[in-house]
Amino acid sequence: GAVVSQHPSWVICKSGTSVKIECRSLDFQATTMFWYRQFPKQSLMLMATSNEGSKATYEQGVEKDKFLINHASLTLSTLTVTSAHPEDSSFYICSSSRSPPGLAGFSYEQYFGPGTRLTVT
Amino acid sequence: KNQVEQSPQSLIILEGKNCTLQCNYTVSPFSNLRWYKQDTGRGPVSLTIMTFSENTKSNGRYTATLDADTKQSSLHITASQLSDSASYICVVSARGSGGGADGLTFGKGTHLIIQP
């Protein structure tokens, strides 16, 4: 399967600071990448869809000014948690999907990154 | 509303034993169903993807079944190993979503513990 990496794998920061998480698609170009948040014993919750070269699409209830997403290239998307607070402590996971050509409407495999554990103190 | 329900919520079995995890869904129109294994503190890893026409698919000791009529799927693990301890997540994709993550509905997962 495709490889998606995240960096850092874990980070501890103080309340009020900003943290940047990188997501890289290592072996294919991803025009679209996704960011999820997962609280303990909960399912993955989609935060936003990151589109290369354009603004991200945020899910309802996700503050776009707090969770800044940049998709600078076809292999890199970043999520910056600005002015982090303890309630932002969570497991953040990115994913990318490869698009087989000519298969409109086909739902593609999602390749997930290993996740980043954020703890805000 | 699209929903995916998994059972049991958690399960403890002895090493070497078999187990079956269940997934019921109401996603429509259905495109495919995926089972993921998520180790603690890691991202999900795909085990199987099943489309409407597939009833059974195996991946080593993992065998997934799909009944599209009753909208049920199961994941059977044979001869369990300690490394099988993880959360198993059922994800159902809606047709026409174009691959977008908003077309995916995640179950809450079954937390499986294998004891020696």
Contacts between the chains, C-beta under 8 A, distances in Angstrom:
chain1	res1	chain2	res2	distance
A	1	B	45	7.8
A	1	B	46	6.3
A	4	B	43	7.7
A	6	B	43	7.6
A	32	B	99	7.4
A	32	B	100	7.4
A	34	B	101	4.1
A	36	B	101	7.8
A	41	B	108	7.7
A	41	B	111	7.5
A	42	B	108	6.7
A	43	B	89	7.2
A	43	B	106	4.3
A	43	B	107	6.4
A	43	B	108	4.6
A	43	B	109	6.5
A	44	B	44	7.4
A	44	B	89	7.6
A	44	B	106	5.1
A	46	B	101	5.0
A	46	B	102	6.5
A	46	B	104	7.6
A	49	B	100	6.5
A	49	B	101	6.2
A	49	B	102	7.2
A	59	B	102	7.6
A	91	B	41	7.4
A	93	B	43	4.9
A	93	B	44	7.6
A	95	B	43	7.7
A	95	B	101	7.0
A	97	B	99	5.0
A	97	B	101	7.7
A	99	B	99	6.1
A	104	B	98	7.3
A	105	B	95	6.4
A	105	B	96	5.1
A	105	B	97	8.0
A	105	B	98	6.4
A	106	B	31	7.7
A	106	B	99	7.0
A	107	B	31	4.5
A	107	B	32	5.8
A	107	B	93	3.9
A	107	B	94	7.5
A	107	B	95	7.1
A	107	B	97	5.7
A	107	B	98	7.7
A	107	B	99	5.6
A	107	B	103	6.0
A	107	B	104	7.8
A	108	B	99	3.9
A	109	B	34	7.9
A	109	B	46	6.5
A	109	B	49	6.5
A	110	B	34	7.9
A	110	B	46	7.8
A	110	B	91	7.9
A	110	B	101	7.0
A	110	B	104	7.0
A	111	B	46	7.8
A	112	B	36	7.6
A	112	B	43	3.8
A	112	B	44	4.8
A	112	B	45	7.1
A	113	B	43	5.1
A	114	B	42	5.3
A	114	B	43	4.8
A	115	B	41	6.8
A	115	B	42	6.0
A	115	B	43	4.6
A	117	B	41	6.4
